Amino acid sequence: MPKGHSSPCIWGDHIFLTGYTKETKKLQVFCIDRSSGNIRWRKIVPAEQIEKVHSVSNPAAPTPAADGERVYVYFGSYGLLCYDFVGKQQWTVPLPMPKTTDGHATSPIVLGELVILNRDEQNDPHLLAVDRRSGKTVWKQPQPSKSEFGATSYSTPVLWAEQLVIHQSGEIVAYAATDGTRIWSLSAVTRGTSTPVVGKDALFVAAWTNFGEPDLRVELPDFQMLVKQYDKNGDLQISKGEFPGDLTVARRPEVGDQPGASIYVKPFFQMVDANSNGLINETEWKETTALVSALCKDHGLIAIKPHGSGDITATHVLWQEKRHVAEVPSPLYYDGRVYMVKNGGVVSCMDADSGKLLYRERLGAFGPYYSSPIAAHGRIYIASGKGVITVFKAGDTLKVLARNNLKEQVFATPAVVDNKLYVRTVKHMYAFGE
């Protein structure tokens, strides 16, 4: 099975997935028989080039969407494609290669007769709606970014109170499902990584940034200390050759040797060197440390009440949990509670109405977390990046029921259908049941 980070999309006896073979640079769409696990069909996607993605990610990250007649898939390297359930291509919507920092991971959704796609990228950010039967554009709505650094969002749109809500870089925005008109926005300290989750009376969004809480931040040395340690020629400036490669500005604790565990300053040398003379002086360093200090703002899991209009930042936040915020996994709303898991396997459980922290404990499965938690039959299932699936009882206290080590990395979110658990690892697709 080709590697990919897309989660299983299940309809009837069909499991739809996407994959990427690095050696041949081929993108694939394939369908697995849910009863036997055999591959029913697979199709190669004719991408002329493959988009650049984060070293942890994969060009086959978006999850397919299905409606009982067709399956819709998206690749940043190609665009949208549609197949029927026997694998016959129905239409394609080739799209320009998106300009992003880490690649596209947003997934298409089906809404009535429309397929909706969050095409948040630096050149032409927009929300796209195409006809599900023909692939023809129905409407296209620009998405101006509030991010100071041209960052793009990675989240999938969700339908809430007849509105399409997207977690974007710097804000959470709602658009009219009928034509994409912007309805409301809520400013947030966030990179727009995870997907919002709909609760009974609120929407829950895990807003996260690299500098959002104290354990992520690293204090930079002052210029005198920098010169004392690294100025080899005594000119009281720091050249790129003198600049330390291991000087860290931010970190992701408890992810082990994962790429991106530490964010180093040297790759941003040109940004620090404001006058582009190849040297960093005291003024430039002070401006850099001031910029980093300004980025150190609290992020948090935000609970938003419905029926907003315009800028609702000051009026519609019910509560916010500012610590141990998940970067990639979306939160889970289940039975009046909100669950959130962060790197290191730290799970937080909040009362959905009040935001009261009911507990915050370790699951006993360490390392990074990419997969979102799911719930079924009174139990919560969370897969760690290292492949340990922890099962615990839903409730006001943590009661772990099982830890199952698949000994393979897991990036995709599992699915539950007919009392069976479907888990995609980097090498296999598993079905677990009685």
Order of alpha helices (4+ residues) and beta strands (2+ residues): beta-beta-beta-beta-beta-beta-beta-beta-beta-beta-beta-beta-beta-beta-beta-beta-beta-beta-alpha-beta-beta-beta-alpha-beta-alpha-beta-beta-beta-beta-beta-beta-beta-beta-beta-beta-beta-beta-beta-beta
